[in-house]
Amino acid sequence: MTLVKSICLRTRKCKTSYRYTCLLLALLSYASVVSALDSVTFGVDEISANHWSLQKVKLQITDIDQATPQVSLVSAHLKLPEPFHHISKLAIRCQKFTWLENYVECRQGQGRFNSTLLKAHAFNFSFRVKNNKSQLVINDLIWFDGKISLDAQDQSGKWQLQLKAKGLNLVQLKAFLALDLFDIRQGLVDLDIQLIGEQGNIRTILTTVLFDQISMQDQHGQLASESLNLKTELRANKQEKAWQWQSNTEIYSGALYIEPIYLAIDSAHILTLRHHGSWWPDQKKIDLAGIEFEHVQLASLEANAVINYQTGLIIDVADVALHIPQLKPVSPIYLAPFFEASVLKGVELQGQLEARLKLQQNSVAEINMNVQQLTLDDTKQRFSLDQANGQINWTKQVNNQVSFLNWQGLKLKAIAFAPGRLDFSLFDKQVRLLQPAKLAVLGGVFSIQAFSFTKAENNEDSVVYFEGLVDKLSLEQVSTALNWQPLTGSISGYIPAVRYENKTLSLEGELKMQVFDGEVRVKNMASSGMFTNFARFYMDLEFDDLDLDAITRKFHTGNIEGKLSGVVQNLYLENWQPISFYAWMGTPEKDDSTHRISQKSVENIASIGGSRATDVLSKGFLSLFSSFRYDKLGFGCYLYQGVCQLMGVEAVDNGFYLIKGGGLPTIDVIGYNPRLNWSVLLERLRRITASDEFIIE
């Protein structure tokens, strides 16, 4: 007689366990047959319970002759209910399998699965479905060099899922997900994600992500990191139609580049970002109720905003507050990169800063800044500001808030200002001085009576208005600051309305200056295209009764005693080079002062007009005199097409008097060359004033 060791059976779809139970009881009732069997294997098309189903099931019963036979799931495909239905094609087997009325349990399971996001992977698992409660646990899923576990539970339509991952390799993950936005060179990530929901809807999201040693760069080089370590946490809950969330991120080591800012982060200067708010998906609206950013020991920022994205990203309203306790360590990190390509390159800052910014409809509506003990140093020595305090208030609309800035020291190039203060208003594209400001500078006072600046709507032009006074500015200090030939005396005068508009600078009225014991008047001054490649300048100039002794001593051109008056009419310059003008300077009428001129001055004047007086001076008894008396002197030039038409105080045969003698000893200096190239004349004047040595060509 042949011993039957096993038997194979197959049944149809089983929604409950009735058929399996009846089959098992039937087999066990045939004791004489069962005792001869080692195992029974049979197939079931489908086993389902509480929306979970096993398809193409193959079961095996062993230890049939024992009091408690063992049932194992040889193979099956597990189908999950929503929202876990995206995990499909779960091929499983169970070492221990229980199948009873409304109760299915798998222990010591092994499986492989595919999904819309993941490729096939092997894992250990267990699941239980009992009445309206179900649970799936996946352990030891090795993926991208890391380990993943999953715990999914469902009870009466309410479910939760928890995913934990440890040490996922970001380089492999990036390649798998085909993320072309970033080039990731190294990095690991730990995840702890918990989702809680009902039916197919997510109600709660709890996430903790830990990135370790991330080195990456985006395609455009605008974002990069090196060995960056950070932790971020997110908690979100859906309440009716809105999501409420709060998040916390901490970057505690590594390097981060966000163009143009580079941050080297260590334990003493960690970065933290906390924010919470609400999101209405139906309205396409985000309410950022609170944002807190802190770069520990350097700066902190608080903000809130309302954003909508119905027709593009629009910031409806936003309020930003910035606190910087010390600008010195912050300036090279956050400010210097923005200064690099501007006129502020090389500027270093110290002091404290509080700032507030308001935005409306994607544009800045208001700025409020408070600076304390502000010190500004320029490594190029163009300007400096020392111990300044101020309140800067700007608004988009007309501003009734007063702004001010005071300082203990202010320097523009070599011009140093004493402590002072400016009170002004700022709104839209306008700056306006609210009250006259008296600034002590260069041994005198520079008084700004009125000032305004308005930027045109097209941002291509500006309107500037200025009116002021100058009182006793030291010419010695002015010439030193501007690196001029040293001068003596002072400048005092009224600066009438100066206006810059339509790229043209104009002087309304006269600019008067008291200098060299006389008066200088500037009239009809105008300039156009000042900041272009074709700048043009116009001016008329008059001067009366200047002291020649003071002038010639300072310019080292010899010595002349007497007065000097003159005009420069219709002066026209292109790119700051003279094109045409009429100029005359000479002894004023009714000048009763002493008229005396040194031999050196005679030689210098003679060289301008090509006179032969220098030969006379070097020979005969005139060479014995160091100075001479003169009746009058004068020199004029009419410049046109690069040629200067020369003239003197009086015509004479074949020439003109540059100096007409009078008294004893006396000498006449006559010019014989009425036309002279402008460049030649400039060279002669340069040689006269450049050195004590006199050269005759």
C-alpha positions in Angstrom: 0.0 0.0 0.0 1.4 3.5 -1.0 1.5 6.1 1.8 -0.1 9.5 0.8 2.3 12.2 2.0 0.5 15.3 0.7 -2.6 16.6 -1.0 -3.3 19.6 -3.1 -6.6 21.3 -3.2 -8.0 24.5 -4.7 -11.0 26.6 -3.8 -12.6 29.8 -5.2 -12.8 33.3 -3.8 -13.2 33.4 -0.1 -14.5 36.6 1.5 -14.6 35.0 4.9 -13.0 31.9 6.3 -16.0 29.6 6.2 -14.8 27.6 3.2 -11.3 27.2 4.6 -12.6 26.1 8.0 -15.0 23.6 6.5 -12.3 22.2 4.4 -9.9 21.9 7.3 -12.6 20.1 9.4 -13.4 17.8 6.6 -9.7 16.8 6.2 -9.3 16.3 9.9 -12.4 14.2 10.1 -10.8 11.5 7.9 -8.4 10.5 10.6 -7.2 7.5 8.8 -6.2 9.6 5.8 -4.9 12.6 7.7 -2.6 10.5 9.7 -0.9 9.5 6.6 -0.3 13.1 5.4 2.7 15.3 6.2 1.2 18.5 4.7 -1.7 19.8 2.7 -1.2 22.6 0.1 -4.1 24.4 -1.5 -4.8 27.6 -3.4 -7.3 30.4 -3.0 -8.1 33.0 -5.6 -8.6 35.7 -3.0 -8.9 36.2 0.7 -10.2 39.7 1.7 -11.1 41.4 5.0 -11.6 45.1 5.8 -10.6 46.2 2.3 -7.4 44.2 2.5 -7.0 41.3 0.1 -4.7 38.5 -0.6 -4.7 37.4 -4.2 -3.5 34.1 -5.8 -3.0 32.7 -2.4 -1.1 29.4 -1.8 -1.4 28.0 1.7 0.3 25.0 3.3 -0.8 23.1 6.4 1.8 21.1 8.2 1.9 19.1 11.4 -1.5 17.9 10.6 -1.2 14.9 13.0 -0.4 17.3 15.8 -2.8 19.0 18.2 -2.1 22.4 16.7 -1.4 22.2 13.0 0.8 24.9 11.5 -0.4 27.1 8.6 2.0 29.0 6.4 1.4 31.3 3.4 3.6 30.0 0.6 2.9 32.9 -1.7 0.4 35.7 -2.4 0.0 39.2 -3.6 -1.1 41.7 -1.0 -3.4 44.5 -2.0 -3.8 47.4 0.5 -6.7 49.8 1.0 -6.5 53.6 0.5 -4.4 55.6 1.1 -1.8 52.8 0.9 -3.0 51.5 -2.4 0.0 53.1 -4.2 2.2 50.3 -2.8 1.3 47.6 -5.2 2.5 44.2 -6.3 3.4 43.1 -2.8 4.7 39.5 -3.2 4.7 38.0 0.3 5.1 34.8 2.2 4.4 34.1 5.9 6.1 31.5 8.1 3.1 31.7 10.4 -0.3 32.5 9.0 -3.7 32.7 10.7 -7.0 32.8 8.8 -10.2 33.0 10.8 -13.6 34.7 10.6 -12.7 38.5 10.0 -9.2 37.8 11.1 -6.1 37.4 9.0 -2.6 37.6 10.5 0.9 37.1 9.1 3.9 36.7 11.3 7.5 36.2 10.3 6.7 37.4 6.8 9.1 38.1 3.9 8.3 40.0 0.8 9.1 42.2 -2.1 7.2 45.1 -3.5 7.0 47.7 -6.3 5.3 51.1 -6.3 5.0 54.1 -8.5 8.0 55.6 -6.7 10.1 52.6 -5.6 11.7 49.7 -7.4 11.5 46.1 -6.1 13.1 45.5 -2.7 13.1 42.7 -0.2 11.9 43.2 3.4 10.7 41.5 6.6 7.1 42.3 7.6 4.0 41.3 9.5 0.4 42.3 9.1 -2.9 41.8 10.9 -6.5 42.4 9.9 -9.1 41.9 12.6 -12.6 43.2 12.3 -12.2 47.0 11.5 -8.6 47.2 12.5 -5.6 46.5 10.4 -1.8 46.9 10.6 1.2 46.4 8.3 4.8 46.6 9.7 7.8 46.5 7.3 11.3 46.2 8.8 14.8 45.9 7.5 14.2 47.3 4.1 17.7 48.0 2.7 17.5 50.9 0.3 20.2 53.3 -1.0 22.7 52.0 1.6 20.2 52.8 4.4 17.6 50.9 6.4 13.8 51.7 6.2 10.9 50.7 8.4 7.2 51.2 7.8 4.2 51.0 10.2 0.8 51.5 8.7 -2.4 51.1 10.7 -6.1 51.5 9.9 -9.2 51.4 12.1 -12.7 52.1 10.8 -11.3 54.4 8.1 -8.9 56.3 10.3 -5.4 55.5 9.5 -1.8 56.5 10.3 1.5 55.7 8.6 5.0 56.1 10.1 8.1 55.8 7.9 11.6 55.8 9.3 14.8 55.8 7.3 18.3 55.7 8.6 21.4 56.6 6.6 20.0 57.0 3.1 22.7 57.8 0.5 21.7 61.1 -1.2 23.9 60.5 -4.2 22.1 57.2 -5.0 18.7 58.8 -4.1 19.3 61.7 -6.5 20.2 59.3 -9.3 17.1 57.1 -8.7 14.7 60.1 -8.6 16.4 61.6 -11.6 16.8 65.0 -9.9 18.7 67.2 -12.4 18.4 70.4 -10.5 21.2 69.6 -8.1 24.6 67.9 -8.3 25.0 66.0 -5.0 28.6 64.8 -4.3 28.0 63.4 -0.8 25.5 63.3 2.0 23.2 61.0 4.2 19.7 61.6 5.4 17.6 60.2 8.3 13.8 60.5 8.0 11.0 60.1 10.5 7.6 60.8 8.8 4.2 60.2 10.3 1.0 60.7 8.4 -2.4 60.6 10.1 -5.6 60.7 8.1 -9.1 59.5 7.4 -10.2 57.6 4.3 -8.1 59.0 1.5 -7.3 62.4 3.2 -4.3 63.3 5.2 -5.1 65.2 8.4 -1.7 65.4 10.2 1.9 65.4 9.0 4.8 65.0 11.5 8.2 65.1 9.9 11.8 65.1 11.2 14.6 65.1 8.7 18.3 65.0 9.6 20.9 65.7 6.8 24.5 64.8 7.4 27.6 66.1 5.5 25.7 67.3 2.5 27.9 68.6 -0.4 25.9 69.8 -3.3 25.5 72.6 -6.0 22.6 73.7 -8.2 22.9 73.9 -12.0 23.5 77.7 -12.0 26.0 77.9 -9.1 23.7 80.1 -7.1 23.2 77.6 -4.3 25.8 75.3 -2.8 26.8 73.5 0.4 29.9 71.8 1.7 29.7 69.2 4.6 26.5 70.8 5.8 24.7 69.3 8.8 21.1 70.3 9.5 17.9 69.2 11.2 14.4 70.2 10.2 11.1 69.4 11.9 7.5 70.0 10.5 4.1 69.6 12.1 1.0 70.3 10.0 -2.7 69.8 10.7 -5.6 70.2 8.4 -8.6 72.0 10.0 -11.6 72.3 7.7 -10.3 74.0 4.6 -6.9 75.2 5.9 -3.6 73.6 6.8 -2.0 74.9 10.0 1.8 74.2 10.3 4.8 75.0 12.3 8.4 74.2 11.4 11.9 74.4 12.9 15.2 74.1 11.1 18.7 74.2 12.5 21.9 74.3 10.6 24.7 73.7 13.0 27.9 73.1 11.0 29.3 73.2 7.5 29.4 75.8 4.7 26.5 77.3 2.8 26.5 79.6 -0.3 23.4 81.5 -1.4 24.5 83.9 -4.1 26.3 86.1 -3.2 26.5 85.2 0.5 28.9 82.6 1.9 28.3 81.3 5.4 30.8 79.3 7.4 28.7 77.8 10.2 30.0 76.4 13.5 28.6 75.6 16.9 29.0 79.2 18.0 27.2 80.7 15.1 24.4 78.2 14.2 21.5 79.1 11.9 17.9 78.6 13.1 14.7 79.2 11.2 11.3 78.8 12.8 8.0 79.6 11.1 4.3 78.8 11.5 1.2 79.8 9.5 -1.8 78.7 7.6 -2.4 77.5 4.0 -5.7 77.6 2.1 -5.3 75.4 -1.0 -8.8 76.3 -2.3 -8.0 80.1 -2.1 -4.4 79.7 -3.1 -3.4 81.7 -0.1 -0.6 81.4 2.5 -0.6 83.2 5.8 2.9 83.3 7.3 1.9 84.2 10.8 5.5 84.2 12.1 9.0 83.7 10.8 12.0 83.8 13.1 15.5 83.6 11.6 18.6 83.8 13.8 22.3 83.7 13.0 23.4 83.2 16.6 25.5 86.1 18.0 25.3 87.9 14.7 21.8 88.8 13.5 18.1 88.0 13.9 15.0 88.6 11.8 11.3 88.3 12.5 8.6 88.5 9.8 5.0 87.8 8.9 3.4 87.9 5.5 0.2 87.0 3.5 0.9 85.5 0.1 -1.4 84.5 -2.7 -0.6 82.6 -5.9 -3.8 82.9 -7.8 -2.2 84.7 -10.8 1.5 84.3 -9.9 3.3 84.7 -6.6 2.1 88.0 -4.9 3.0 89.2 -1.4 -0.1 91.0 -0.4 1.4 92.3 2.9 4.6 91.6 4.8 6.3 93.0 7.9 10.0 92.3 8.4 12.1 93.3 11.5 15.9 93.0 11.5 18.1 93.3 14.6 21.9 93.5 14.3 23.7 94.1 17.6 27.1 94.6 16.0 27.7 95.4 12.4 31.4 94.7 12.4 31.2 90.9 12.2 28.1 91.0 10.1 29.3 93.4 7.4 31.9 91.2 5.7 29.4 88.2 5.6 26.1 89.8 4.6 26.9 93.3 3.2 30.3 93.1 1.5 29.2 90.6 -1.2 26.5 93.1 -2.3 29.0 96.0 -2.1 31.5 94.2 -4.3 30.1 95.4 -7.7 29.1 98.9 -6.5 30.7 102.1 -5.4 30.5 100.8 -1.8 33.2 98.2 -2.5 35.8 98.3 0.3 33.4 99.9 2.8 33.6 98.6 6.4 30.8 99.2 9.0 30.6 99.2 12.7 27.7 100.0 15.1 24.2 98.7 15.8 21.2 98.5 13.4 17.5 98.0 13.9 15.4 98.0 10.7 11.8 97.4 9.8 10.4 96.8 6.3 6.8 96.7 5.1 5.7 95.4 1.7 2.5 95.6 -0.2 1.7 93.9 -3.5 5.2 92.8 -4.1 6.7 96.3 -3.5 8.3 98.0 -0.6 5.8 100.3 1.1 7.8 101.5 4.2 11.3 101.4 5.6 12.3 102.4 9.2 16.0 102.2 10.3 17.6 103.1 13.5 21.4 103.2 13.6 23.5 103.7 16.7 27.3 104.5 17.0 27.6 103.9 13.2 31.2 104.0 11.9 31.9 103.7 8.2 35.4 103.3 6.8 36.3 103.2 3.2 39.5 101.3 2.4 39.9 103.4 -0.7 39.8 106.5 1.5 37.0 108.2 -0.5 34.8 108.9 2.6 34.3 108.0 6.2 31.7 108.5 8.9 32.4 108.3 12.6 30.0 107.8 15.6 26.8 108.5 13.7 23.3 108.1 15.1 20.2 108.4 13.0 16.6 107.5 12.3 15.7 106.8 8.6 12.0 106.7 7.7 10.9 106.1 4.2 7.4 105.5 2.8 5.9 105.0 -0.6 3.4 107.8 0.0 4.0 111.3 1.3 6.0 110.9 4.5 5.3 113.0 7.7 7.9 111.2 9.6 11.2 113.1 10.2 14.5 111.4 9.5 17.8 112.6 10.9 21.5 111.7 10.9 24.1 113.2 13.2 27.8 112.4 13.4 30.9 113.2 15.3 33.1 112.9 12.2 32.4 113.0 8.4 35.0 113.1 5.7 34.6 113.3 1.9 38.0 112.6 0.3 40.3 114.9 2.2 37.5 117.3 3.2 36.7 116.8 6.9 33.5 118.1 8.5 33.0 118.8 12.2 30.2 117.2 14.1 26.9 118.0 12.5 23.3 117.0 11.9 20.8 116.8 8.9 17.0 116.7 9.3 15.2 115.5 6.2 12.2 113.6 4.9 12.1 110.6 2.5 9.2 109.4 0.5 8.7 107.6 -2.8 11.7 108.7 -4.9 12.3 112.0 -3.1 14.6 113.4 -0.4 14.0 116.9 1.1 16.0 118.9 3.7 13.5 120.0 6.4 15.6 122.8 7.9 18.9 124.6 7.1 22.0 122.8 8.1 25.2 124.6 9.1 28.2 122.4 8.6 31.6 123.4 9.9 34.2 122.6 7.4 37.6 123.8 6.1 37.9 126.5 8.9 34.5 128.0 7.9 30.8 127.2 7.6 29.0 125.6 4.7 25.3 126.3 5.2 22.8 124.3 3.2 19.7 126.5 2.9 17.6 124.1 0.8 18.1 120.7 -0.8 15.8 118.3 -2.6 16.3 115.2 -4.8 13.6 113.6 -7.0 14.1 110.5 -9.1 12.1 110.4 -12.3 9.5 107.7 -12.9 11.6 106.1 -15.6 14.6 105.8 -13.2 16.8 107.4 -15.9 16.8 111.0 -14.7 16.8 113.0 -11.5 15.9 116.5 -10.4 18.2 118.1 -7.8 17.8 121.5 -6.2 20.4 123.2 -3.9 20.8 126.5 -2.3 23.4 127.5 0.3 26.0 129.8 1.8 29.7 129.7 2.2 31.3 131.7 5.1 35.0 132.1 5.5 36.2 128.7 4.1 40.0 128.7 4.4 41.6 128.8 1.0 44.7 127.2 2.5 42.7 124.2 3.7 40.7 124.0 0.4 43.8 123.9 -1.7 45.4 121.3 0.6 42.3 119.1 0.5 42.1 119.3 -3.3 45.8 119.0 -3.8 46.0 122.4 -5.4 48.8 124.9 -5.2 48.7 126.4 -1.7 46.5 129.5 -1.4 45.8 131.9 1.3 42.6 133.8 2.3 39.1 132.6 2.6 36.0 132.1 0.5 32.6 133.6 1.4 29.6 133.9 -0.7 26.0 133.0 -1.5 25.2 130.0 -3.7 21.9 130.7 -5.4 19.6 128.1 -6.8 21.5 125.2 -8.4 19.3 122.8 -10.3 20.0 119.5 -12.1 17.2 118.4 -14.4 16.9 116.7 -17.8 20.6 115.7 -17.4 21.4 119.5 -17.3 23.0 121.4 -14.4 22.1 125.1 -14.2 22.9 128.0 -11.9 20.0 130.4 -11.3 21.5 133.8 -10.5 25.1 134.5 -9.5 27.5 132.5 -7.4 29.7 135.1 -5.5 33.0 134.4 -3.7 35.2 136.7 -1.8 38.8 135.6 -2.6 42.2 137.2 -2.8 40.7 140.4 -1.3 38.4 140.7 -4.4 35.2 139.2 -5.7 34.6 136.4 -8.1 31.2 135.9 -9.7 30.0 132.9 -11.6 27.0 133.4 -14.0 25.0 131.4 -16.5 26.5 128.2 -15.4 25.0 125.1 -17.0 26.1 121.6 -17.9 24.5 118.7 -19.8 25.3 115.1 -20.2 27.5 115.2 -17.1 27.4 111.4 -16.5 27.6 110.4 -20.2 30.5 110.1 -22.7 29.7 113.6 -24.1 29.6 116.0 -21.2 29.1 119.7 -22.0 29.7 122.7 -19.8 28.8 126.4 -20.1 29.8 129.4 -17.8 30.4 133.1 -17.6 32.9 134.4 -15.0 33.7 137.8 -13.7 36.3 138.9 -11.1 37.2 142.3 -9.7 40.1 143.8 -7.8 41.9 140.6 -7.0 45.2 141.1 -5.1 48.0 140.2 -7.6 50.6 140.0 -4.8 48.7 137.3 -3.0 48.0 135.4 -6.3 51.5 135.4 -7.7 53.2 134.5 -4.4 51.0 131.4 -4.1 51.5 130.3 -7.6 55.3 130.9 -7.6 55.2 132.9 -10.8 57.3 135.7 -9.5 55.8 138.7 -7.8 53.3 141.3 -9.1 51.8 144.1 -7.0 48.5 145.6 -8.1 44.9 144.6 -8.8 43.5 142.3 -11.4 40.0 142.3 -12.9 38.7 140.3 -15.8 36.0 138.2 -17.5 35.6 134.7 -19.1 32.6 134.9 -21.4 30.8 132.2 -23.2 33.0 129.4 -21.9 32.1 126.2 -23.6 33.7 122.8 -22.8 33.1 119.3 -24.3 34.2 116.4 -22.1 35.8 119.1 -19.9 38.0 120.3 -22.7 37.7 124.0 -23.8 36.1 124.5 -27.2 35.5 128.3 -27.3 35.6 131.3 -25.0 36.5 134.9 -24.7 38.8 135.8 -21.7 40.4 138.9 -20.5 42.4 139.8 -17.4 44.2 143.0 -16.6 44.7 146.1 -14.5 41.3 147.6 -13.7 40.6 151.2 -14.5 41.2 153.7 -11.7 43.5 151.3 -9.9 45.5 153.5 -7.6 47.4 150.7 -5.9 51.2 150.2 -6.3 52.1 148.7 -9.7 55.3 146.7 -9.5 56.4 143.6 -11.2 59.4 141.3 -10.6 61.9 140.4 -13.3 60.7 136.7 -13.1 57.1 137.7 -13.7 58.2 139.9 -16.7 59.9 136.8 -18.2 56.9 134.6 -17.6 54.4 137.0 -19.2 56.8 137.6 -22.0 57.0 133.9 -22.7 53.2 133.7 -23.1 53.1 136.2 -25.9 56.4 135.4 -27.6 57.9 138.7 -26.6 61.6 139.5 -27.0 61.7 141.3 -23.6 63.6 138.3 -22.1 66.6 139.1 -24.3 66.6 142.8 -23.2 66.4 141.7 -19.5 69.4 139.4 -19.9 71.5 142.2 -21.3 72.5 145.7 -20.3 71.7 147.7 -17.2 68.0 146.3 -16.9 69.4 143.0 -15.8 70.6 144.8 -12.6 67.0 145.4 -11.5 64.9 142.8 -9.6 61.6 144.6 -10.2 60.1 147.3 -12.4 57.2 149.7 -12.3 54.3 149.3 -14.8 51.4 151.4 -15.8 49.1 148.6 -16.6 49.2 145.0 -17.8 46.7 142.7 -19.4 46.2 139.6 -21.4 43.3 138.2 -23.5 42.4 135.2 -25.5 39.6 134.4 -27.9 39.6 130.6 -28.4 38.0 129.2 -31.6 38.7 125.9 -33.4 41.8 125.2 -31.3 43.5 128.5 -31.9 43.8 131.4 -29.4 43.7 134.9 -30.7 45.9 136.8 -28.3 45.5 140.5 -27.3 47.0 142.9 -24.8 46.3 146.2 -23.0 47.1 148.3 -26.1 48.0 147.8 -29.7 51.4 148.7 -31.1 53.1 148.4 -34.4 53.3 144.6 -35.3 52.2 143.6 -31.8 50.4 144.4 -28.6 51.4 145.5 -25.1 51.3 142.8 -22.4 52.9 145.1 -19.9 53.0 148.9 -20.5 55.7 150.4 -18.4 55.5 153.5 -16.2 57.8 155.2 -13.8 61.5 154.2 -13.1 62.8 151.7 -13.7 60.3 150.9 -16.4 59.9 148.2 -19.0 57.5 147.5 -21.8 56.6 143.9 -22.8 55.1 143.5 -26.2 53.7 140.4 -27.8 54.3 139.8 -31.5 52.5 136.5 -32.1 48.7 137.2 -32.2 47.7 133.6 -32.9 48.7 130.7 -30.8 47.7 127.0 -30.8 45.7 126.3 -27.6 47.8 123.3 -26.7 51.0 125.3 -27.0 49.5 128.0 -24.7 48.5 125.4 -22.1 52.0 124.0 -22.2 53.6 127.4 -21.6 51.2 128.1 -18.7 52.0 124.7 -17.2 55.7 125.3 -17.3 55.3 128.7 -15.7 53.3 127.4 -12.7 55.0 124.0 -12.4 58.4 125.0 -11.3 60.6 127.9 -10.2 62.8 127.3 -13.2 61.9 129.3 -16.2 62.5 127.9 -19.7 62.4 129.9 -22.9 61.9 128.1 -26.3 
